[in-house]
């Protein structure tokens, strides 16, 4: 039963009936829904981008980590992007973000590397994060082979990918790891406590909602850990008490997304810690509404991502 009246953007509202329904309480079925949806989509146009794959050494005692590398034929400068896909820590793979990553590499004009990290609940925290860190370290160490300045690498992640990128930025800072130039945190999943007004209110929103968030965090952290003092900030960055010294950030949130308020709070916490941050709340939107690519608001979001990344990486503006 709907408990909140959602004032969705009209273009988005018209497409909601054809969107996939994700109920991650049946995780195999939810994963199958995404696989089936992807199978129905046309193959993306890879014109202007060379795509390769590589296995790199994983965390100690763990399997190798698959990476996919996107090299634009016409780079705009010696810059790189390290991408982490979304999926609530429990879904997603290299194929799910393939079309998006082609577009980012081509439109931003930067080499993009994305990581196929291990998923929960089969591999709970910190497995996925450590896989991401191993991939990031490899990219930074081999950046010059791709014509990339290792000091000009931005993190890019959406949803759980945004949460993992926020954690990566802290991990790199604390371990003296790669020098991250920027963190692009799209609708980031950063708070396991599930206590914000948007998380409490949005129980039946499209794509993502509170019930899915409960399963997501319980899978990632393990049953009974969510909301306790045992959760470290590397798992849930909203728990961090020291955000100083982190790279500049861009945070986007969607109006009718349960993750909205935790994203806003994280952006404000970064600002309070002295980290330059830009925050954008897109009206009338919901989690994953950018899947409706033809909607005007989705086009604005996509164009802004390119503009933000190009500026952050000191690449020429597209006018």
Backbone torsions as a table, in degrees:
resi	resn	phi	psi	omega
1	UNK	NA	133.3	179.7
2	UNK	-70.6	127.5	-178.9
3	UNK	-107.1	-11.5	-177.9
4	UNK	-132.3	141.8	175.2
5	UNK	-87.1	119.5	-175.9
6	UNK	-100.2	118.6	180.0
7	UNK	-91.6	69.3	-177.1
8	UNK	-69.3	150.3	170.0
9	UNK	-54.5	133.8	-175.1
10	UNK	-56.4	-40.0	179.5
11	UNK	-64.7	-37.7	178.4
12	UNK	-71.6	-42.6	-178.5
13	UNK	-59.1	-37.0	-178.4
14	UNK	-65.0	-25.4	-176.4
15	UNK	-95.2	-12.0	-175.7
16	UNK	-56.4	-40.7	-178.2
17	UNK	-59.5	-22.1	-178.6
18	UNK	-100.4	1.2	178.4
19	UNK	-75.7	151.0	176.7
20	UNK	-66.7	145.0	175.7
21	UNK	-96.4	118.2	-178.6
22	UNK	-106.1	117.9	173.6
23	UNK	-121.7	98.2	-172.8
24	UNK	-79.5	2.2	171.2
25	UNK	-65.1	-23.9	168.9
26	UNK	-111.3	83.4	-170.0
27	UNK	-64.1	-44.0	177.3
28	UNK	-57.4	-40.0	178.8
29	UNK	-66.7	-41.0	179.4
30	UNK	-64.0	-41.3	177.4
31	UNK	-63.6	-38.6	179.1
32	UNK	-65.8	-35.7	177.6
33	UNK	-60.2	-45.6	-179.8
34	UNK	-65.7	-40.2	178.5
35	UNK	-63.9	-42.5	178.9
36	UNK	-65.2	-39.9	178.0
37	UNK	-61.9	-44.2	-178.9
38	UNK	-63.5	-36.1	-179.3
39	UNK	-65.0	-23.6	-179.2
40	UNK	-84.2	-13.2	-175.8
41	UNK	-86.7	147.1	176.1
42	UNK	-67.5	152.6	177.7
43	UNK	-61.8	135.0	-178.6
44	UNK	-69.0	151.3	178.1
45	UNK	-79.1	114.8	-177.5
46	UNK	-93.9	12.0	-179.7
47	UNK	-55.3	131.5	177.2
48	UNK	87.2	0.8	-178.3
49	UNK	-137.7	133.8	174.6
50	UNK	-101.3	126.4	-174.4
51	UNK	-113.8	128.1	177.1
52	UNK	-135.5	166.3	178.4
53	UNK	-131.3	153.9	-179.1
54	UNK	-152.0	150.5	170.5
55	UNK	-103.1	130.9	178.2
56	UNK	-121.6	161.2	-178.8
57	UNK	-60.1	132.4	179.3
58	UNK	-88.2	-172.4	175.3
59	UNK	-58.7	158.8	-178.2
60	UNK	-55.1	126.2	178.9
61	UNK	81.0	2.0	-177.2
62	UNK	-112.1	163.8	179.3
63	UNK	-65.3	163.8	172.8
64	UNK	-61.1	157.1	-175.9
65	UNK	-109.6	123.8	176.7
66	UNK	-76.8	134.6	174.2
67	UNK	-123.4	147.8	172.1
68	UNK	-118.9	132.5	-172.9
69	UNK	-115.7	129.3	179.9
70	UNK	-114.6	115.2	-178.7
71	UNK	-113.4	114.2	178.5
72	UNK	-67.4	140.4	178.1
73	UNK	-64.9	-28.2	-180.0
74	UNK	-125.4	78.3	-179.9
75	UNK	-62.8	143.8	-179.9
76	UNK	-86.6	-8.5	-179.2
77	UNK	168.5	176.4	-175.6
78	UNK	-81.1	58.3	-173.9
79	UNK	-121.1	156.5	-179.3
80	UNK	-135.4	158.5	177.0
81	UNK	-130.5	129.8	174.0
82	UNK	-106.3	114.3	-172.5
83	UNK	-103.1	140.2	175.5
84	UNK	-126.1	120.0	-175.4
85	UNK	-72.5	159.9	177.0
86	UNK	-89.9	-167.0	-179.6
87	UNK	127.2	21.8	174.6
88	UNK	64.5	23.9	-176.5
89	UNK	70.4	-4.3	-170.3
90	UNK	-124.4	-6.8	-179.6
91	UNK	-139.8	170.1	174.8
92	UNK	101.5	156.0	178.1
93	UNK	-162.3	-171.2	-177.6
94	UNK	-64.0	-32.4	-177.2
95	UNK	-71.4	-34.0	-175.8
96	UNK	-62.4	-30.9	-179.3
97	UNK	-108.1	12.0	-173.4
98	UNK	-61.0	-52.1	-177.6
99	UNK	-61.9	-42.9	179.6
100	UNK	-62.6	-41.2	-177.4
101	UNK	-70.2	-33.4	173.9
102	UNK	-59.4	-47.6	-178.4
103	UNK	-63.4	-41.8	-179.5
104	UNK	-64.3	-48.7	-178.8
105	UNK	-59.7	-42.8	-177.4
106	UNK	-70.9	-46.3	-173.4
107	UNK	-77.6	-35.1	177.7
108	UNK	-79.9	-31.5	-178.3
109	UNK	79.7	35.6	-178.4
110	UNK	-130.3	149.3	174.1
111	UNK	-68.1	129.1	-179.0
112	UNK	-118.1	132.3	176.0
113	UNK	-119.6	128.5	178.2
114	UNK	-121.0	153.9	-169.1
115	UNK	-119.4	136.9	176.8
116	UNK	-98.5	80.4	-174.9
117	UNK	-80.3	158.3	179.2
118	UNK	-68.8	143.4	-175.3
119	UNK	-103.0	151.3	169.9
120	UNK	-84.9	161.7	0.1
121	UNK	-81.5	-6.6	179.7
122	UNK	-60.7	-34.9	-179.2
123	UNK	-133.9	86.0	-176.5
124	UNK	-72.0	172.4	175.9
125	UNK	-48.3	136.9	9.4
126	UNK	-101.1	20.2	-172.5
127	UNK	-55.7	-53.5	-177.6
128	UNK	-61.6	-43.5	-179.9
129	UNK	-63.7	-42.3	-179.6
130	UNK	-66.9	-35.0	174.1
131	UNK	-61.0	-44.7	179.0
132	UNK	-61.5	-41.9	-179.1
133	UNK	-65.2	-40.4	177.8
134	UNK	-60.9	-41.3	178.3
135	UNK	-66.3	-40.5	179.1
136	UNK	-63.6	-44.6	179.7
137	UNK	-61.8	-42.4	178.9
138	UNK	-60.6	-45.2	-179.1
139	UNK	-61.5	-45.7	-179.5
140	UNK	-62.7	-39.9	-178.2
141	UNK	-71.3	-26.2	-177.8
142	UNK	-110.0	11.5	-173.6
143	UNK	-55.6	-44.3	-174.4
144	UNK	-65.0	-25.0	176.7
145	UNK	-65.0	-22.9	179.8
146	UNK	-103.9	10.9	-179.0
147	UNK	73.8	25.4	-177.0
148	UNK	-110.2	133.6	171.7
149	UNK	-74.0	119.6	-177.5
150	UNK	-61.5	-14.8	176.0
151	UNK	-89.7	2.1	-179.5
152	UNK	-124.4	53.8	176.4
153	UNK	-113.9	126.7	177.5
154	UNK	-104.7	146.1	170.3
155	UNK	-87.6	143.3	178.1
156	UNK	-141.1	122.4	178.7
157	UNK	-152.2	148.7	179.2
158	UNK	-118.8	135.7	176.3
159	UNK	61.9	-122.8	177.2
160	UNK	-60.2	-32.3	174.8
161	UNK	-61.3	-36.4	175.3
162	UNK	-65.9	-40.2	176.4
163	UNK	-63.8	-41.7	178.2
164	UNK	-66.2	-36.8	176.9
165	UNK	-66.0	-39.9	176.3
166	UNK	-60.6	-41.2	178.1
167	UNK	-68.4	-38.7	178.0
168	UNK	-60.4	-41.0	179.6
169	UNK	-60.6	-42.1	177.7
170	UNK	-67.9	-41.0	-178.4
171	UNK	-64.3	-43.5	178.4
172	UNK	-63.0	-40.7	177.0
173	UNK	-61.4	-48.4	-171.7
174	UNK	-76.5	-26.1	179.4
175	UNK	-95.7	0.6	-175.7
176	UNK	64.6	36.7	-175.8
177	UNK	-87.3	-151.9	-176.9
178	UNK	-55.4	145.7	178.2
179	UNK	-82.9	101.9	-177.4
180	UNK	-81.6	129.2	-177.9
181	UNK	-83.3	-27.2	-171.1
182	UNK	-166.6	152.3	174.9
183	UNK	-128.4	118.1	177.3
184	UNK	-99.4	109.5	-174.6
185	UNK	-112.6	95.3	179.1
186	UNK	-86.8	125.3	-178.1
187	UNK	34.3	59.1	-169.5
188	UNK	-71.2	141.4	175.5
189	UNK	-96.6	102.3	-168.6
190	UNK	-128.8	-5.5	-171.7
191	UNK	-132.4	113.3	-178.8
192	UNK	-78.1	-10.3	-172.7
193	UNK	-77.7	-20.8	173.8
194	UNK	54.2	41.9	-175.2
195	UNK	-112.6	-0.5	-177.2
196	UNK	-72.5	157.8	178.4
197	UNK	-56.5	-42.1	-179.3
198	UNK	-67.0	-37.6	179.6
199	UNK	-68.3	-35.3	178.2
200	UNK	-73.5	-33.0	-172.8
201	UNK	-84.4	-37.0	-168.5
202	UNK	-93.9	82.4	-176.3
203	UNK	-96.1	-10.6	-175.9
204	UNK	-139.8	25.5	178.8
205	UNK	-71.7	156.0	179.9
206	UNK	-61.7	151.7	174.5
207	UNK	66.5	-59.1	-175.8
208	UNK	-133.8	143.1	-177.3
209	UNK	-156.6	177.3	-176.8
210	UNK	-58.7	-46.8	179.5
211	UNK	-56.9	-39.1	177.2
212	UNK	-66.5	-37.8	179.8
213	UNK	-63.7	-37.7	178.0
214	UNK	-60.1	-48.1	179.7
215	UNK	-63.7	-41.0	-179.3
216	UNK	-56.6	-53.0	-176.4
217	UNK	-70.9	-37.8	177.8
218	UNK	-64.5	-33.9	177.8
219	UNK	-70.9	-41.4	-175.8
220	UNK	-72.6	-41.6	-174.4
221	UNK	-95.0	-22.8	-172.1
222	UNK	100.7	146.9	-178.5
223	UNK	-57.5	135.1	174.5
224	UNK	84.8	-0.8	-177.7
225	UNK	-94.6	-36.3	-178.2
226	UNK	-51.8	131.6	176.3
227	UNK	82.0	0.0	179.8
228	UNK	-97.9	173.8	178.8
229	UNK	-74.9	-2.9	-177.9
230	UNK	-83.1	-2.8	-175.6
231	UNK	-88.4	118.1	179.9
232	UNK	-82.5	159.7	180.0
233	UNK	-65.4	-23.4	176.4
234	UNK	-68.4	-22.1	175.6
235	UNK	-87.8	-42.2	-179.0
236	UNK	-132.0	93.5	-173.2
237	UNK	-57.0	-22.4	176.6
238	UNK	-62.7	-17.3	178.7
239	UNK	-78.5	-12.9	-174.4
240	UNK	-63.7	139.0	176.3
241	UNK	-104.7	-8.1	178.1
242	UNK	-134.1	103.2	177.9
243	UNK	-106.4	10.4	-178.7
244	UNK	-68.6	151.1	175.4
245	UNK	76.5	8.3	177.9
246	UNK	-85.1	159.0	-179.4
247	UNK	-70.0	157.9	175.6
248	UNK	-53.6	153.7	-172.3
249	UNK	-137.9	153.2	166.9
250	UNK	-121.4	130.6	179.2
251	UNK	-125.2	125.6	173.6
252	UNK	-110.7	146.7	174.7
253	UNK	-138.5	153.5	-179.4
254	UNK	-107.6	144.2	-169.8
255	UNK	-59.2	-42.0	-176.5
256	UNK	-115.5	54.8	179.1
257	UNK	-119.9	130.3	177.0
258	UNK	-58.1	-23.4	179.0
259	UNK	-81.7	-2.4	-173.4
260	UNK	-54.5	-54.3	-169.9
261	UNK	-72.7	-31.1	177.5
262	UNK	-70.9	-31.7	175.2
263	UNK	-66.6	-43.5	177.7
264	UNK	-61.8	-45.6	-179.2
265	UNK	-62.3	-38.2	-179.5
266	UNK	-68.4	-40.9	177.5
267	UNK	-60.6	-43.5	179.4
268	UNK	-66.4	-36.0	177.9
269	UNK	-66.3	-39.8	175.3
270	UNK	-60.8	-45.4	179.8
271	UNK	-60.3	-43.7	179.6
272	UNK	-61.8	-32.5	-179.9
273	UNK	-81.4	1.4	177.8
274	UNK	89.1	13.8	178.6
275	UNK	-91.0	125.4	176.6
276	UNK	-60.6	130.2	-175.8
277	UNK	-145.4	143.4	172.3
278	UNK	-117.5	132.9	-177.8
279	UNK	-122.4	131.0	178.8
280	UNK	-132.8	120.9	173.1
281	UNK	-100.7	118.9	-178.5
282	UNK	-90.7	119.9	-175.3
283	UNK	-71.4	147.4	173.5
284	UNK	74.0	5.9	-173.0
285	UNK	-99.9	170.4	174.0
286	UNK	-141.2	172.3	-177.2
287	UNK	-62.0	122.4	-179.5
288	UNK	82.8	7.3	-178.5
289	UNK	-66.0	-16.2	177.0
290	UNK	-66.3	-12.6	173.7
291	UNK	-60.2	-26.3	177.9
292	UNK	-86.5	79.5	-166.8
293	UNK	-66.5	-26.7	-176.0
294	UNK	-80.6	-11.6	179.2
295	UNK	-67.8	142.1	-177.9
296	UNK	-57.7	-41.7	-178.0
297	UNK	-66.9	-33.1	177.5
298	UNK	-69.6	-38.1	177.0
299	UNK	-64.3	-39.1	176.8
300	UNK	-61.9	-43.3	-179.2
301	UNK	-62.6	-44.2	-179.0
302	UNK	-65.4	-42.2	179.7
303	UNK	-66.0	-37.7	179.9
304	UNK	-66.5	-38.3	178.5
305	UNK	-58.6	-45.9	179.0
306	UNK	-61.6	-46.4	-178.5
307	UNK	-62.6	-42.4	-178.5
308	UNK	-65.3	-45.3	-178.4
309	UNK	-67.7	-39.9	179.0
310	UNK	-63.8	-41.7	179.4
311	UNK	-67.1	-43.5	-178.3
312	UNK	-63.4	-33.5	-177.5
313	UNK	-94.2	9.1	176.7
314	UNK	60.0	44.1	177.7
315	UNK	-103.8	155.8	-178.4
316	UNK	-58.9	143.8	176.9
317	UNK	-70.6	150.3	175.0
318	UNK	-98.2	105.4	-178.1
319	UNK	-111.5	NA	NA
